[in-house]
Amino acid sequence: MPAPDSSYEQGSHPHLEISPARLHAQAGGSGLPAIELAMGERMIVVGSPELRAFRLVSQEKIMQARRLHAQAYAGRGYVTPEGINEEGTLIESIDPLEVVRASTYIGTVEDGGLVTGCIRMIEPSGDDLFSLPTMAKIASVYGREASLFSSLPFTDQSKVFEGSALGRVSDADDPTIMSRLLLAMRSEAAERGFGYCVVGLVDSTARLIRMAYGGRAFRRIGDENAIITLNGQGLRQPDGVKLEAYYVEVDTFIDDCLEYFGNPPKGAFARTNKAIFEVDRRFAQSMRSA
């Protein structure tokens, strides 16, 4: 995880300009473009400027993302009030500090500096695929040699990370936030050479995600019976949280989504899926050959 910027004053929310014109102006040249905030804070633009998504660098922005993560889980009923600590983040037993330290946070940010949406990339420890939280949970139930792992396309040479903590502020009226964050994470993953992303989805959320983006974009690990039940302090009671595991192929994610959506997108999720079509078609086309 990027180190916090020590020049940032805790608790302040400096004004942030994120107009498309300014982002386009900064997107040229070599290296990753960055937005400079007051008092030295920086956020790195991720993917196409039209995504309006950033790699969060300062401790304050990362804490905002972690609180948003906790609020999203509480709002969906995954965790109880006991699962959130005094800082407003998830308790250690639900979101261990070593996982936070292994995470890169990506967010959408409003003009006033408030993080309105977040997602994170968790990197494995060394080459140990089972150090990823979802893979560890599957292995704890089925064992590392379980047959459900045999059909996975991951090889010893594959770079795999875990995507998690997808959330947005409850009163956000922008239906494109989720799609923008997924595209930004995919772009960041491609830039860093990752081939696959593992995700653990609560059963109710899994149905919505697959309805929104399709079964090719989010591919099930194991069959419909491969469900992990999570119990413990701060988690939903009495039945616990039912988790399903999926994986995403980084190189084909955009094409998988576009194939599912059709042209134009239709159905109950048309307003949300519109993000894929409105967020710079040239970006989507160029990423096909990236």
N, C-alpha and C positions, 0 to 999 in steps of 0.2 A: 504494500500500500504506500502511496506517495507520502513522504514526510510532511507534517504540517508546516505551513509558512509561519515562522516565528514572528514576522513583522506584523501579522494580523492582530488587531485588537479584539479580544474576546467580547462577544455580545453585541458588536456593532453590525449594522447592515448598510454598508455604503451603497450609493446608487450605482446601478449597473446598466449600461446601454447594450442591448443585444438586438438592435435593429438589423434586418437582413443586409442593408447596405454596409453597415460597419463590419459585419461578419465577413461579407464577401471581400471587403477591402483588406482584411487581415488574413484571408485564406491563401493569399499568394505567397510565393517564396518557399524556401526549404523549411523542413521541420514542421512541427505541429503549431498551428496558430494559437495564440493565447489572448484572452481578454484580461486587461489590467484593471483592477479595481482600486479604489482609494486605499491608502495605507499599505500598498504593496501586495495585496492579495491577488492571486492569479487563478484562473480556471482555464483549462485546456479545451479548445473546441474539438469535439469528437465527430468524425464523419462529415457529411455534407453540411455546410452552414445552415441550410434550410431545416435541418433537424433541430436546431437551437438546443443542442445538448452539449454538456461539458463534463470533462473529468474533474471531479471535485478534489481540490488539493488541500485547502486549509482545514484545520481541526474543527472550526466552527461550521463550515459547510458539511463536513463529514458527519458531525453530530446532528445537524439538521436532518440529513438523510437517514441516520440511524433512528432518530425519533419518528420520522415519517414511516419508516419500516415498522416500528412498533405500533404506531397508530393504525396503520393499514391492517395489521394482523389482529389487533383488538377489535377494529371495526367489523371485520369479517367473522369474528367470534372464534378465532383460532386460539387466542390466549385470553386469560382472565386478567383482572387488575393486578393480581399477584404476580403475573408474568412480566410486569413492567416495573423497573426500578425508579429510584428517586430522580434520576437524570432524564427519565422519559424514554429510555432505551430498553430493549429486552434484557431480561436477567441472564446471568452467566450460563446457567444450565440450558437455556434455550438457544442463546447465541454466544458461544464461547469466545473469549478474547482472542484466542489464536486464530479463529476464523475471521474476526474483524481485521486483525493485522494482516491476514493473507488476502484481503479484499481491496479491489479498486472500485471506487464509487463513481457512478455516472448519474448526472441529474439534469433536469430542466429547471431553469431559474427565472423568476419573474424580474421585471425591471428594478424593483426595490431590493433585490438580493435574496429573496426567500426561495428556498428549494421547494418546487411544486410537484416534482416527481423524481423517483430514484430507482435505480437498479444497481446491482453490484456483480463483479466478476471475482470469484474465489479461485485462487491458484492452488494446485496440489503441492504437497510437500515433496520436493524432489520429483521423482518419477512415479510416486506412489498414487495411483488412481484412487485407491481406497482411503486416502486422506481427505478426499472431497466429502463433505457432510452427507450428501444423498447416497453416494456409493458406499460409505461406511455404514449407513443405516440399513441398506439392502443386505450387505454382507453380514451384518449382525443377526439378521433373521434367516437368510438362506445360505450363508457361507460364501467364501470367496470363489469356490469352484462350482457354484450353482449353474445349472444349465441356462438360465436366463441371461447369463453373461456371454455365453458362447456365440450368440447371434449378433453381438455388437460389432460394429465395424472398426472399433478402436484397435490399434496395434501398439506394440512397444514403442514405435516411433511417433505415434499420434500425440499431438499436444491437446490436452483436454482440460477444460476449466468448468466451474459450476456457475450458473447464473441464478441469482436469488434476490430477495428483498424488493421485488417489484411493487411499487406503491405510488400513490399520488394523493395530494391533499383532497379531503372529502368534498370541498366546495369548488373544486376546479371545474370550470365549464368548458375546458378544451378537450374534446373527445380524442384528440390525436396523441396525447401524451404517451400512452402505453406503446403505441406503434413506433413513435419517435424514439423511445428508450430502447426498444428491442432492436431497431435498425442501428442505433448508435452503438449498442453493445456488439452487434454483429460486425460493424465497421472496425471497432477497436480490436476485436478478436482477430479479424483478418489482418489488420496492421501488425499485430504481434505474433502472427504465425500460428494461431490456434486453429485446429481442424474441427473440433467438436465441443459442444456445450451440453453438460448434464443439468437437468432441472428436476427438483422435487416439488410437485404440485399437490396441494390439498385437493381431494376428490372433486369437490364442488367447483373449485377454480379450474381444475383440469378440464372439466366439461366445457366451461366458458372459453378457455384458451383455444381448445381444439375446434370449437364452433366458430371462433373468430378467425383463426389462422390456418386450420386444416390439419389433417392427420399426417401429411408429409412433412410439414414444417416442424411439428412436434411429434416425434415417433416414440411409441411406448417401449419401455424396457420391461420385457416379460409380458405375460398375458394379462387379461382383465382381473385375474385372481392375485396378481403380484401387488399386494397392498401392504404397506407397513403402518401399523398403529402406534402412534407416539403418545405416551402418557408421562405424567410427572408434574412437578410443581409449575404452576402458572399456565398449564395447557388446559384446553377445553375438557370439561368433565360432564358426565361420567364415562363417555365412550371414547374419549381421546380424540386425536387428530389423525385422520386417514390420509396417508401420503401415497401418491403414485409417482413413479419415476419415468422421465422422458429424456430424449436427447435431441439435439439440433445439429444439423450439419452446416457448418459455417458457410462453405462455398455455395451451397444450393439454397440457403434459407430464403433469399429474395425470390428466386424462381419458384420455389415451393409455395410461397405465399401467393404470388401472382397467378399461378396456375389454379390455385384453389379459389381465389376471389372471382375469377372471370373478369370480363371487362364490359361494363363497369362493375364494381362490387355490388352485391345485392344481399338481401336478407336482413335479419334483425341487427346485424353488426355493420351495416353499410356505412353508418356515420363514423364509426371508429376506424374501420378498414380504409376509409377514404384517405387516411394519412399516407399509405403506401403509394397512392396514385398522385397525391398532391405534393409530396416531398421530392421535388426535383427528379423527374423521370430520367434525366441524363445521368444522375447519380446511380439510380437503380441499374440502368443499362451498363454503366461502366463497371459496377461491382460484379456483374455477371462474369466478366473476364479477368477480375482481379486475382 
